Amino acid sequence: MDIRPIRTEADYRAALAEVDKLFNARPKTPEGDRLELLTTLVEAYEAQHYAIPAPDPVEAIKYLM
């Protein structure tokens, strides 16, 4: 898989599969570098498409109480 922007759901799933394969890669190796780049791309895609809105402050306090 070439590293490129994640634009579609299929790209996202492919990137997640690649991250899963590289999950135990050692840092500062080609595999570790690839994992770091892919996770950065996945995080950016998730922030854009699966954003979690901030809770209402009053509701958050009520929940914690």
Biopython code that builds the backbone (N, CA, C, O; Angstrom):
import numpy as np
from Bio.PDB.StructureBuilder import StructureBuilder

atoms = [
    (1, "MET", "N", (0.841, -1.179, 0.000)),
    (1, "MET", "CA", (0.000, 0.000, 0.000)),
    (1, "MET", "C", (0.881, 1.235, 0.000)),
    (1, "MET", "O", (1.762, 1.373, 0.848)),
    (2, "ASP", "N", (0.652, 2.118, -0.930)),
    (2, "ASP", "CA", (1.356, 3.392, -0.945)),
    (2, "ASP", "C", (0.747, 4.302, 0.112)),
    (2, "ASP", "O", (-0.458, 4.264, 0.361)),
    (3, "ILE", "N", (1.582, 5.112, 0.722)),
    (3, "ILE", "CA", (1.079, 6.063, 1.703)),
    (3, "ILE", "C", (0.606, 7.297, 0.952)),
    (3, "ILE", "O", (1.375, 7.963, 0.258)),
    (4, "ARG", "N", (-0.686, 7.582, 1.111)),
    (4, "ARG", "CA", (-1.292, 8.736, 0.466)),
    (4, "ARG", "C", (-2.468, 9.186, 1.323)),
    (4, "ARG", "O", (-2.867, 8.468, 2.240)),
    (5, "PRO", "N", (-3.028, 10.354, 1.046)),
    (5, "PRO", "CA", (-4.155, 10.825, 1.862)),
    (5, "PRO", "C", (-5.307, 9.818, 1.864)),
    (5, "PRO", "O", (-5.545, 9.120, 0.879)),
    (6, "ILE", "N", (-6.003, 9.762, 2.974)),
    (6, "ILE", "CA", (-7.172, 8.892, 3.102)),
    (6, "ILE", "C", (-8.382, 9.717, 2.694)),
    (6, "ILE", "O", (-8.748, 10.673, 3.378)),
    (7, "ARG", "N", (-8.994, 9.352, 1.596)),
    (7, "ARG", "CA", (-10.102, 10.143, 1.057)),
    (7, "ARG", "C", (-11.449, 9.422, 1.124)),
    (7, "ARG", "O", (-12.498, 10.065, 1.153)),
    (8, "THR", "N", (-11.420, 8.103, 1.149)),
    (8, "THR", "CA", (-12.669, 7.340, 1.126)),
    (8, "THR", "C", (-12.689, 6.353, 2.291)),
    (8, "THR", "O", (-11.679, 6.117, 2.955)),
    (9, "GLU", "N", (-13.854, 5.795, 2.509)),
    (9, "GLU", "CA", (-14.004, 4.781, 3.555)),
    (9, "GLU", "C", (-13.144, 3.554, 3.235)),
    (9, "GLU", "O", (-12.594, 2.929, 4.142)),
    (10, "ALA", "N", (-13.028, 3.210, 1.958)),
    (10, "ALA", "CA", (-12.194, 2.076, 1.552)),
    (10, "ALA", "C", (-10.724, 2.372, 1.851)),
    (10, "ALA", "O", (-10.002, 1.490, 2.315)),
    (11, "ASP", "N", (-10.276, 3.594, 1.593)),
    (11, "ASP", "CA", (-8.906, 3.989, 1.932)),
    (11, "ASP", "C", (-8.688, 3.878, 3.439)),
    (11, "ASP", "O", (-7.642, 3.420, 3.898)),
    (12, "TYR", "N", (-9.690, 4.305, 4.191)),
    (12, "TYR", "CA", (-9.621, 4.268, 5.653)),
    (12, "TYR", "C", (-9.486, 2.829, 6.154)),
    (12, "TYR", "O", (-8.640, 2.539, 6.999)),
    (13, "ARG", "N", (-10.312, 1.944, 5.636)),
    (13, "ARG", "CA", (-10.251, 0.533, 6.053)),
    (13, "ARG", "C", (-8.912, -0.094, 5.675)),
    (13, "ARG", "O", (-8.351, -0.874, 6.446)),
    (14, "ALA", "N", (-8.402, 0.241, 4.500)),
    (14, "ALA", "CA", (-7.105, -0.294, 4.066)),
    (14, "ALA", "C", (-5.988, 0.219, 4.975)),
    (14, "ALA", "O", (-5.079, -0.533, 5.325)),
    (15, "ALA", "N", (-6.051, 1.478, 5.353)),
    (15, "ALA", "CA", (-5.037, 2.048, 6.244)),
    (15, "ALA", "C", (-5.102, 1.370, 7.614)),
    (15, "ALA", "O", (-4.066, 1.070, 8.208)),
    (16, "LEU", "N", (-6.314, 1.131, 8.116)),
    (16, "LEU", "CA", (-6.450, 0.445, 9.410)),
    (16, "LEU", "C", (-5.891, -0.974, 9.351)),
    (16, "LEU", "O", (-5.266, -1.435, 10.306)),
    (17, "ALA", "N", (-6.111, -1.665, 8.240)),
    (17, "ALA", "CA", (-5.569, -3.016, 8.086)),
    (17, "ALA", "C", (-4.046, -2.979, 8.084)),
    (17, "ALA", "O", (-3.402, -3.845, 8.677)),
    (18, "GLU", "N", (-3.472, -1.987, 7.427)),
    (18, "GLU", "CA", (-2.017, -1.853, 7.387)),
    (18, "GLU", "C", (-1.466, -1.497, 8.768)),
    (18, "GLU", "O", (-0.419, -2.005, 9.171)),
    (19, "VAL", "N", (-2.170, -0.625, 9.492)),
    (19, "VAL", "CA", (-1.760, -0.274, 10.861)),
    (19, "VAL", "C", (-1.777, -1.522, 11.727)),
    (19, "VAL", "O", (-0.870, -1.732, 12.532)),
    (20, "ASP", "N", (-2.798, -2.348, 11.570)),
    (20, "ASP", "CA", (-2.903, -3.583, 12.342)),
    (20, "ASP", "C", (-1.702, -4.490, 12.080)),
    (20, "ASP", "O", (-1.162, -5.087, 13.012)),
    (21, "LYS", "N", (-1.284, -4.597, 10.830)),
    (21, "LYS", "CA", (-0.120, -5.435, 10.491)),
    (21, "LYS", "C", (1.171, -4.884, 11.087)),
    (21, "LYS", "O", (2.054, -5.642, 11.490)),
    (22, "LEU", "N", (1.271, -3.562, 11.139)),
    (22, "LEU", "CA", (2.509, -2.922, 11.591)),
    (22, "LEU", "C", (2.497, -2.556, 13.074)),
    (22, "LEU", "O", (3.431, -1.918, 13.560)),
    (23, "PHE", "N", (1.470, -2.946, 13.783)),
    (23, "PHE", "CA", (1.265, -2.476, 15.150)),
    (23, "PHE", "C", (2.476, -2.690, 16.061)),
    (23, "PHE", "O", (2.749, -1.843, 16.911)),
    (24, "ASN", "N", (3.187, -3.762, 15.913)),
    (24, "ASN", "CA", (4.331, -4.056, 16.782)),
    (24, "ASN", "C", (5.671, -3.654, 16.169)),
    (24, "ASN", "O", (6.721, -4.123, 16.609)),
    (25, "ALA", "N", (5.638, -2.803, 15.172)),
    (25, "ALA", "CA", (6.877, -2.361, 14.519)),
    (25, "ALA", "C", (7.720, -1.551, 15.505)),
    (25, "ALA", "O", (7.193, -0.793, 16.319)),
    (26, "ARG", "N", (9.010, -1.725, 15.416)),
    (26, "ARG", "CA", (9.934, -0.999, 16.292)),
    (26, "ARG", "C", (10.110, 0.428, 15.788)),
    (26, "ARG", "O", (10.152, 0.665, 14.581)),
    (27, "PRO", "N", (10.212, 1.381, 16.720)),
    (27, "PRO", "CA", (10.450, 2.773, 16.318)),
    (27, "PRO", "C", (11.786, 2.916, 15.577)),
    (27, "PRO", "O", (12.710, 2.125, 15.770)),
    (28, "LYS", "N", (11.860, 3.923, 14.743)),
    (28, "LYS", "CA", (13.067, 4.272, 13.995)),
    (28, "LYS", "C", (13.521, 3.173, 13.040)),
    (28, "LYS", "O", (14.711, 3.017, 12.770)),
    (29, "THR", "N", (12.550, 2.416, 12.534)),
    (29, "THR", "CA", (12.787, 1.440, 11.475)),
    (29, "THR", "C", (11.871, 1.845, 10.322)),
    (29, "THR", "O", (10.941, 2.625, 10.528)),
    (30, "PRO", "N", (12.109, 1.340, 9.126)),
    (30, "PRO", "CA", (11.195, 1.676, 8.027)),
    (30, "PRO", "C", (9.737, 1.312, 8.344)),
    (30, "PRO", "O", (8.821, 2.057, 7.994)),
    (31, "GLU", "N", (9.529, 0.179, 9.000)),
    (31, "GLU", "CA", (8.171, -0.225, 9.364)),
    (31, "GLU", "C", (7.598, 0.708, 10.425)),
    (31, "GLU", "O", (6.423, 1.069, 10.365)),
    (32, "GLY", "N", (8.418, 1.095, 11.390)),
    (32, "GLY", "CA", (7.974, 2.027, 12.425)),
    (32, "GLY", "C", (7.627, 3.390, 11.856)),
    (32, "GLY", "O", (6.653, 4.016, 12.273)),
    (33, "ASP", "N", (8.428, 3.849, 10.901)),
    (33, "ASP", "CA", (8.137, 5.120, 10.240)),
    (33, "ASP", "C", (6.827, 5.041, 9.466)),
    (33, "ASP", "O", (6.028, 5.977, 9.486)),
    (34, "ARG", "N", (6.617, 3.928, 8.791)),
    (34, "ARG", "CA", (5.376, 3.723, 8.026)),
    (34, "ARG", "C", (4.178, 3.719, 8.969)),
    (34, "ARG", "O", (3.148, 4.324, 8.674)),
    (35, "LEU", "N", (4.315, 3.039, 10.098)),
    (35, "LEU", "CA", (3.245, 2.995, 11.089)),
    (35, "LEU", "C", (2.934, 4.398, 11.598)),
    (35, "LEU", "O", (1.766, 4.767, 11.715)),
    (36, "GLU", "N", (3.954, 5.176, 11.900)),
    (36, "GLU", "CA", (3.754, 6.532, 12.407)),
    (36, "GLU", "C", (3.014, 7.406, 11.383)),
    (36, "GLU", "O", (2.100, 8.149, 11.744)),
    (37, "LEU", "N", (3.405, 7.316, 10.128)),
    (37, "LEU", "CA", (2.725, 8.088, 9.087)),
    (37, "LEU", "C", (1.271, 7.657, 8.913)),
    (37, "LEU", "O", (0.376, 8.494, 8.795)),
    (38, "LEU", "N", (1.047, 6.356, 8.899)),
    (38, "LEU", "CA", (-0.315, 5.866, 8.721)),
    (38, "LEU", "C", (-1.213, 6.258, 9.889)),
    (38, "LEU", "O", (-2.365, 6.634, 9.674)),
    (39, "THR", "N", (-0.714, 6.179, 11.111)),
    (39, "THR", "CA", (-1.542, 6.555, 12.248)),
    (39, "THR", "C", (-1.867, 8.048, 12.233)),
    (39, "THR", "O", (-2.953, 8.453, 12.646)),
    (40, "THR", "N", (-0.934, 8.859, 11.760)),
    (40, "THR", "CA", (-1.209, 10.290, 11.632)),
    (40, "THR", "C", (-2.323, 10.534, 10.622)),
    (40, "THR", "O", (-3.217, 11.344, 10.865)),
    (41, "LEU", "N", (-2.272, 9.836, 9.491)),
    (41, "LEU", "CA", (-3.314, 9.969, 8.480)),
    (41, "LEU", "C", (-4.664, 9.462, 8.998)),
    (41, "LEU", "O", (-5.697, 10.083, 8.749)),
    (42, "VAL", "N", (-4.655, 8.347, 9.711)),
    (42, "VAL", "CA", (-5.892, 7.792, 10.261)),
    (42, "VAL", "C", (-6.496, 8.761, 11.281)),
    (42, "VAL", "O", (-7.706, 8.988, 11.277)),
    (43, "GLU", "N", (-5.670, 9.326, 12.143)),
    (43, "GLU", "CA", (-6.171, 10.292, 13.132)),
    (43, "GLU", "C", (-6.804, 11.498, 12.456)),
    (43, "GLU", "O", (-7.857, 11.969, 12.886)),
    (44, "ALA", "N", (-6.174, 12.000, 11.402)),
    (44, "ALA", "CA", (-6.723, 13.158, 10.690)),
    (44, "ALA", "C", (-8.065, 12.807, 10.046)),
    (44, "ALA", "O", (-9.003, 13.602, 10.097)),
    (45, "TYR", "N", (-8.159, 11.632, 9.446)),
    (45, "TYR", "CA", (-9.408, 11.197, 8.809)),
    (45, "TYR", "C", (-10.507, 11.050, 9.858)),
    (45, "TYR", "O", (-11.632, 11.504, 9.649)),
    (46, "GLU", "N", (-10.184, 10.417, 10.984)),
    (46, "GLU", "CA", (-11.180, 10.215, 12.033)),
    (46, "GLU", "C", (-11.640, 11.538, 12.628)),
    (46, "GLU", "O", (-12.825, 11.701, 12.921)),
    (47, "ALA", "N", (-10.728, 12.480, 12.812)),
    (47, "ALA", "CA", (-11.101, 13.789, 13.357)),
    (47, "ALA", "C", (-12.077, 14.503, 12.427)),
    (47, "ALA", "O", (-12.962, 15.226, 12.884)),
    (48, "GLN", "N", (-11.915, 14.299, 11.134)),
    (48, "GLN", "CA", (-12.771, 14.965, 10.165)),
    (48, "GLN", "C", (-14.106, 14.247, 9.990)),
    (48, "GLN", "O", (-15.138, 14.900, 9.832)),
    (49, "HIS", "N", (-14.104, 12.924, 10.014)),
    (49, "HIS", "CA", (-15.320, 12.166, 9.701)),
    (49, "HIS", "C", (-16.035, 11.561, 10.909)),
    (49, "HIS", "O", (-17.217, 11.229, 10.819)),
    (50, "TYR", "N", (-15.347, 11.415, 12.018)),
    (50, "TYR", "CA", (-15.945, 10.797, 13.199)),
    (50, "TYR", "C", (-15.719, 11.664, 14.432)),
    (50, "TYR", "O", (-15.443, 11.152, 15.517)),
    (51, "ALA", "N", (-15.835, 12.952, 14.263)),
    (51, "ALA", "CA", (-15.586, 13.890, 15.362)),
    (51, "ALA", "C", (-16.613, 13.690, 16.475)),
    (51, "ALA", "O", (-17.796, 13.464, 16.221)),
    (52, "ILE", "N", (-16.132, 13.779, 17.703)),
    (52, "ILE", "CA", (-17.006, 13.674, 18.870)),
    (52, "ILE", "C", (-17.187, 15.087, 19.406)),
    (52, "ILE", "O", (-16.219, 15.714, 19.835)),
    (53, "PRO", "N", (-18.414, 15.593, 19.388)),
    (53, "PRO", "CA", (-18.624, 16.959, 19.863)),
    (53, "PRO", "C", (-18.383, 17.069, 21.367)),
    (53, "PRO", "O", (-18.567, 16.110, 22.116)),
    (54, "ALA", "N", (-17.973, 18.251, 21.783)),
    (54, "ALA", "CA", (-17.754, 18.496, 23.215)),
    (54, "ALA", "C", (-19.108, 18.481, 23.923)),
    (54, "ALA", "O", (-20.105, 18.947, 23.372)),
    (55, "PRO", "N", (-19.143, 17.947, 25.143)),
    (55, "PRO", "CA", (-20.422, 17.897, 25.858)),
    (55, "PRO", "C", (-20.812, 19.280, 26.362)),
    (55, "PRO", "O", (-19.974, 20.171, 26.497)),
    (56, "ASP", "N", (-22.079, 19.435, 26.630)),
    (56, "ASP", "CA", (-22.574, 20.639, 27.267)),
    (56, "ASP", "C", (-21.970, 20.694, 28.673)),
    (56, "ASP", "O", (-22.055, 19.702, 29.397)),
    (57, "PRO", "N", (-21.368, 21.801, 29.086)),
    (57, "PRO", "CA", (-20.695, 21.856, 30.393)),
    (57, "PRO", "C", (-21.587, 21.485, 31.564)),
    (57, "PRO", "O", (-21.160, 20.767, 32.469)),
    (58, "VAL", "N", (-22.811, 21.965, 31.553)),
    (58, "VAL", "CA", (-23.728, 21.672, 32.666)),
    (58, "VAL", "C", (-24.058, 20.183, 32.693)),
    (58, "VAL", "O", (-24.069, 19.569, 33.760)),
    (59, "GLU", "N", (-24.323, 19.605, 31.538)),
    (59, "GLU", "CA", (-24.629, 18.171, 31.476)),
    (59, "GLU", "C", (-23.427, 17.335, 31.911)),
    (59, "GLU", "O", (-23.596, 16.301, 32.556)),
    (60, "ALA", "N", (-22.227, 17.768, 31.568)),
    (60, "ALA", "CA", (-21.018, 17.039, 31.973)),
    (60, "ALA", "C", (-20.874, 17.053, 33.497)),
    (60, "ALA", "O", (-20.520, 16.038, 34.096)),
    (61, "ILE", "N", (-21.145, 18.190, 34.116)),
    (61, "ILE", "CA", (-21.060, 18.283, 35.585)),
    (61, "ILE", "C", (-22.122, 17.401, 36.221)),
    (61, "ILE", "O", (-21.841, 16.685, 37.183)),
    (62, "LYS", "N", (-23.334, 17.447, 35.695)),
    (62, "LYS", "CA", (-24.413, 16.588, 36.225)),
    (62, "LYS", "C", (-24.030, 15.120, 36.118)),
    (62, "LYS", "O", (-24.267, 14.347, 37.047)),
    (63, "TYR", "N", (-23.446, 14.734, 35.004)),
    (63, "TYR", "CA", (-23.047, 13.352, 34.800)),
    (63, "TYR", "C", (-22.001, 12.929, 35.821)),
    (63, "TYR", "O", (-22.075, 11.835, 36.381)),
    (64, "LEU", "N", (-21.026, 13.803, 36.062)),
    (64, "LEU", "CA", (-19.966, 13.470, 36.999)),
    (64, "LEU", "C", (-20.438, 13.433, 38.441)),
    (64, "LEU", "O", (-19.823, 12.784, 39.287)),
    (65, "MET", "N", (-21.528, 14.130, 38.718)),
    (65, "MET", "CA", (-22.064, 14.130, 40.079)),
    (65, "MET", "C", (-22.842, 12.858, 40.292)),
    (65, "MET", "O", (-23.387, 12.641, 41.374)),
]
sb = StructureBuilder()
sb.init_structure("model")
sb.init_model(0)
sb.init_chain("A")
sb.init_seg("    ")
for serial, (resi, resn, name, xyz) in enumerate(atoms, 1):
    if name == "N":
        sb.init_residue(resn, " ", resi, " ")
    sb.init_atom(name, np.array(xyz, "f"), 0.0, 1.0, " ", f" {name:<3s}", serial, name[0])
structure = sb.get_structure()
